[in-house]
Amino acid sequence: MMMSALTLAAADLDQDKVTPGVLGFIVFAVIGGAVWFLMKSMNKHMKRVDFEEAPDPSGEAGKTTA
């Protein structure tokens, strides 16, 4: 009974179909994890940045000439 189900499952698969398989999934998961860790690190470093824009030396930052 089990062998007949196995042969039916094997016959159902298309021999011309190419799939990434387990190795493709592992590579994709590693790349996704690396991107997640890089984004987490970037956010931590960006929170440390203390940026204050220097005032306009001419004092005319809010004035428009039209």
DSSP file with accessible surface (Angstrom, degrees, kcal/mol):
  #  RESIDUE AA STRUCTURE BP1 BP2  ACC     N-H-->O    O-->H-N    N-H-->O    O-->H-N    TCO  KAPPA ALPHA  PHI   PSI    X-CA   Y-CA   Z-CA
    1    1 A M     >        0   0  198      0, 0.0     4,-1.6     0, 0.0     5,-0.1   0.000 360.0 360.0 360.0 -46.0    0.0    0.0    0.0
    2    2 A M  H  >  +     0   0  154      1,-0.2     4,-2.0     2,-0.2     5,-0.1   0.874 360.0  53.0 -68.0 -37.5    2.8    2.4    1.0
    3    3 A M  H  > S+     0   0  135      1,-0.2     4,-2.3     2,-0.2    -1,-0.2   0.880 106.9  51.8 -66.8 -35.1    4.8    1.6   -2.1
    4    4 A S  H  > S+     0   0   61      2,-0.2     4,-2.0     1,-0.2    -1,-0.2   0.896 110.1  48.9 -69.8 -36.5    1.9    2.3   -4.5
    5    5 A A  H  X S+     0   0   51     -4,-1.6     4,-2.2     2,-0.2    -2,-0.2   0.889 111.0  51.3 -68.0 -36.0    1.3    5.7   -2.8
    6    6 A L  H  X S+     0   0  109     -4,-2.0     4,-2.3     2,-0.2    -2,-0.2   0.913 110.2  47.6 -68.1 -41.2    5.0    6.5   -3.2
    7    7 A T  H  X S+     0   0   89     -4,-2.3     4,-2.0     2,-0.2    -1,-0.2   0.873 111.5  51.2 -69.4 -33.7    5.1    5.6   -6.9
    8    8 A L  H  X S+     0   0  125     -4,-2.0     4,-1.4     2,-0.2    -2,-0.2   0.908 111.2  47.9 -67.6 -39.1    2.0    7.7   -7.5
    9    9 A A  H  X S+     0   0   57     -4,-2.2     4,-0.9     1,-0.2    -2,-0.2   0.900 112.8  48.5 -67.5 -38.6    3.6   10.6   -5.7
   10   10 A A  H  < S+     0   0   55     -4,-2.3     3,-0.4     1,-0.2    -1,-0.2   0.864 110.8  50.6 -69.1 -35.8    6.8   10.2   -7.8
   11   11 A A  H  < S+     0   0   81     -4,-2.0    -1,-0.2     1,-0.2    -2,-0.2   0.788 103.6  60.8 -72.1 -25.4    4.8    9.9  -11.0
   12   12 A D  H  < S+     0   0  140     -4,-1.4    -1,-0.2    -5,-0.1    -2,-0.2   0.777  86.4  90.8 -72.6 -26.8    2.9   13.1  -10.1
   13   13 A L  S  < S-     0   0  121     -4,-0.9     2,-0.6    -3,-0.4     3,-0.0  -0.481  81.6-124.2 -73.2 139.3    6.1   15.2  -10.0
   14   14 A D    >   -     0   0  100     -2,-0.2     3,-1.1     1,-0.1    -1,-0.1  -0.727  12.5-154.9 -84.3 122.8    7.1   16.8  -13.3
   15   15 A Q  T 3  S+     0   0  158     -2,-0.6    -1,-0.1     1,-0.2    -2,-0.0   0.713  92.4  55.5 -72.5 -18.7   10.7   15.7  -14.3
   16   16 A D  T 3  S+     0   0  141      2,-0.1     2,-0.4    -3,-0.0    -1,-0.2   0.479  84.9 102.4 -91.6  -2.8   11.2   18.9  -16.4
   17   17 A K    <   -     0   0  148     -3,-1.1     2,-0.5     1,-0.0    -4,-0.0  -0.683  59.7-153.0 -87.1 130.7   10.4   21.3  -13.5
   18   18 A V        -     0   0  138     -2,-0.4    -2,-0.1     3,-0.0    -3,-0.0  -0.901  15.5-178.9-105.5 128.0   13.4   22.9  -11.8
   19   19 A T        -     0   0   95     -2,-0.5     5,-0.1     1,-0.1    -2,-0.0  -0.904  34.7-125.4-123.4 153.9   13.0   23.9   -8.1
   20   20 A P     >  -     0   0  112      0, 0.0     4,-1.2     0, 0.0     3,-0.2   0.813  47.7-168.9 -69.4 -29.2   15.4   25.7   -5.8
   21   21 A G  H  >  -     0   0   42      1,-0.2     4,-1.6     2,-0.2     5,-0.1  -0.198  45.8 -40.1  74.9-164.3   15.1   22.9   -3.2
   22   22 A V  H  > S+     0   0  111      1,-0.2     4,-2.6     2,-0.2     5,-0.2   0.893 135.4  55.5 -69.8 -40.4   16.4   23.0    0.4
   23   23 A L  H  > S+     0   0  128     -3,-0.2     4,-2.6     1,-0.2     5,-0.2   0.915 107.1  50.7 -62.1 -40.3   19.7   24.7   -0.5
   24   24 A G  H  X S+     0   0   27     -4,-1.2     4,-2.4     1,-0.2    -1,-0.2   0.901 110.8  49.1 -63.2 -40.0   17.9   27.6   -2.1
   25   25 A F  H  X S+     0   0  142     -4,-1.6     4,-2.7     2,-0.2    -2,-0.2   0.923 111.0  49.7 -65.2 -42.5   15.7   28.0    0.9
   26   26 A I  H  X S+     0   0   87     -4,-2.6     4,-2.5     2,-0.2    -2,-0.2   0.932 112.1  47.5 -63.5 -44.1   18.7   28.0    3.2
   27   27 A V  H  X S+     0   0   73     -4,-2.6     4,-2.4     1,-0.2     5,-0.2   0.930 113.3  48.6 -62.8 -44.2   20.6   30.6    1.1
   28   28 A F  H  X S+     0   0  158     -4,-2.4     4,-2.4    -5,-0.2    -2,-0.2   0.911 111.8  49.2 -63.1 -40.7   17.5   32.8    1.0
   29   29 A A  H  X S+     0   0   48     -4,-2.7     4,-2.5     2,-0.2    -1,-0.2   0.899 110.9  50.0 -66.8 -39.0   17.0   32.5    4.8
   30   30 A V  H  X S+     0   0   99     -4,-2.5     4,-2.5     2,-0.2    -2,-0.2   0.924 111.7  47.9 -65.7 -42.7   20.6   33.4    5.5
   31   31 A I  H  X S+     0   0   98     -4,-2.4     4,-2.4     2,-0.2    -2,-0.2   0.923 112.3  49.8 -64.0 -42.3   20.4   36.5    3.2
   32   32 A G  H  X S+     0   0   40     -4,-2.4     4,-2.2     1,-0.2    -2,-0.2   0.913 111.6  48.3 -62.3 -42.0   17.1   37.5    4.9
   33   33 A G  H  X S+     0   0   28     -4,-2.5     4,-2.5     2,-0.2    -2,-0.2   0.901 110.6  51.4 -65.1 -39.4   18.7   37.1    8.4
   34   34 A A  H  X S+     0   0   49     -4,-2.5     4,-2.5     1,-0.2    -2,-0.2   0.920 110.2  48.8 -64.7 -41.7   21.8   39.1    7.3
   35   35 A V  H  X S+     0   0   80     -4,-2.4     4,-2.5     2,-0.2     5,-0.2   0.912 110.5  51.7 -64.1 -40.3   19.6   41.9    6.0
   36   36 A W  H  X S+     0   0  147     -4,-2.2     4,-2.2     1,-0.2    -2,-0.2   0.936 111.7  45.9 -62.4 -45.5   17.6   41.9    9.3
   37   37 A F  H  X S+     0   0  129     -4,-2.5     4,-2.4     1,-0.2    -1,-0.2   0.894 112.4  51.2 -65.8 -37.8   20.8   42.2   11.4
   38   38 A L  H  X S+     0   0  124     -4,-2.5     4,-2.5     2,-0.2    -1,-0.2   0.907 110.7  48.2 -65.6 -40.6   22.2   44.9    9.2
   39   39 A M  H  X S+     0   0   94     -4,-2.5     4,-2.5     2,-0.2    -2,-0.2   0.901 111.4  50.6 -66.0 -39.2   19.0   47.0    9.4
   40   40 A K  H  X S+     0   0  123     -4,-2.2     4,-1.9    -5,-0.2    -2,-0.2   0.928 112.7  46.3 -63.9 -43.0   18.9   46.5   13.2
   41   41 A S  H  X S+     0   0   51     -4,-2.4     4,-2.3     2,-0.2    -2,-0.2   0.905 111.3  52.0 -65.7 -41.4   22.6   47.7   13.4
   42   42 A M  H  X S+     0   0   90     -4,-2.5     4,-2.6     1,-0.2    -2,-0.2   0.919 108.7  50.4 -62.8 -42.8   21.9   50.6   11.1
   43   43 A N  H  X S+     0   0   84     -4,-2.5     4,-1.7     2,-0.2    -1,-0.2   0.900 109.7  51.3 -62.7 -38.8   19.0   51.8   13.3
   44   44 A K  H  X S+     0   0  118     -4,-1.9     4,-0.8     1,-0.2    -1,-0.2   0.923 113.3  44.7 -64.4 -41.6   21.1   51.6   16.4
   45   45 A H  H  X S+     0   0   96     -4,-2.3     4,-0.6     1,-0.2     3,-0.4   0.864 110.6  53.8 -71.5 -35.0   23.9   53.7   14.8
   46   46 A M  H >< S+     0   0  119     -4,-2.6     3,-0.6     1,-0.2    -1,-0.2   0.822 102.6  58.0 -69.9 -29.2   21.4   56.2   13.4
   47   47 A K  H 3< S+     0   0  180     -4,-1.7    -1,-0.2     1,-0.2    -2,-0.2   0.784 101.7  56.7 -69.7 -24.9   19.9   56.8   16.8
   48   48 A R  H 3< S+     0   0  173     -4,-0.8     2,-0.3    -3,-0.4    -1,-0.2   0.684  83.1 103.5 -77.4 -18.6   23.3   57.8   18.1
   49   49 A V    <<  -     0   0   91     -3,-0.6     2,-0.7    -4,-0.6    -3,-0.0  -0.500  53.3-166.4 -71.3 127.2   23.7   60.5   15.5
   50   50 A D        +     0   0  139     -2,-0.3     2,-0.5     2,-0.0    -1,-0.1  -0.883  15.2 175.3-115.9  96.2   23.1   64.0   17.0
   51   51 A F        +     0   0  161     -2,-0.7     2,-0.4     2,-0.0    -2,-0.0  -0.910  10.7 173.8-111.2 122.9   22.6   66.4   14.1
   52   52 A E        -     0   0  159     -2,-0.5     2,-0.2     0, 0.0    -2,-0.0  -0.996  32.5-124.3-124.9 126.2   21.7   70.0   14.5
   53   53 A E        -     0   0  165     -2,-0.4     3,-0.1     1,-0.1    -2,-0.0  -0.457  27.5-116.9 -70.6 135.1   21.7   72.2   11.5
   54   54 A A        -     0   0   80     -2,-0.2    -1,-0.1     1,-0.1     0, 0.0  -0.449  35.8-105.0 -69.2 142.1   23.9   75.3   11.7
   55   55 A P        -     0   0  119      0, 0.0    -1,-0.1     0, 0.0     3,-0.0  -0.314  40.5 -93.8 -67.2 154.2   22.0   78.6   11.6
   56   56 A D    >   -     0   0   76      1,-0.2     3,-1.1    -3,-0.1     5,-0.2  -0.535  30.9-145.2 -68.4 122.3   22.2   80.6    8.4
   57   57 A P  T 3  S+     0   0  131      0, 0.0    -1,-0.2     0, 0.0     0, 0.0   0.798  96.4  55.7 -64.7 -26.1   25.1   83.1    8.8
   58   58 A S  T 3  S-     0   0   76      1,-0.1    -2,-0.1    -3,-0.0     0, 0.0   0.699 102.0-132.2 -82.3 -14.7   23.3   85.8    6.8
   59   59 A G  S <  S+     0   0   60     -3,-1.1     3,-0.2     1,-0.1    -1,-0.1   0.607  78.0 108.1  79.0  10.8   20.2   85.7    9.1
   60   60 A E        +     0   0  115      1,-0.2     3,-0.2     2,-0.1    -1,-0.1  -0.139  30.4 123.2-111.9  39.9   17.8   85.5    6.1
   61   61 A A  S    S+     0   0   81      1,-0.2    -1,-0.2    -5,-0.2    -2,-0.0   0.883  79.8  38.7 -69.9 -36.0   16.7   81.9    6.4
   62   62 A G  S    S+     0   0   78     -3,-0.2     2,-0.3     2,-0.0    -1,-0.2   0.559  97.7  94.1 -93.6  -8.3   13.0   82.7    6.6
   63   63 A K        -     0   0  155     -3,-0.2     2,-0.4    -4,-0.0    -3,-0.0  -0.630  55.7-159.9 -89.6 143.3   12.8   85.6    4.1
   64   64 A T        -     0   0  129     -2,-0.3     2,-0.7     2,-0.0    -2,-0.0  -0.924  10.1-143.9-118.4 147.3   11.9   85.1    0.5
   65   65 A T              0   0  142     -2,-0.4    -2,-0.0     0, 0.0     0, 0.0  -0.915 360.0 360.0-112.6 107.7   12.7   87.5   -2.3
   66   66 A A              0   0  147     -2,-0.7    -2,-0.0     0, 0.0     0, 0.0  -0.947 360.0 360.0-133.6 360.0    9.9   87.6   -4.9
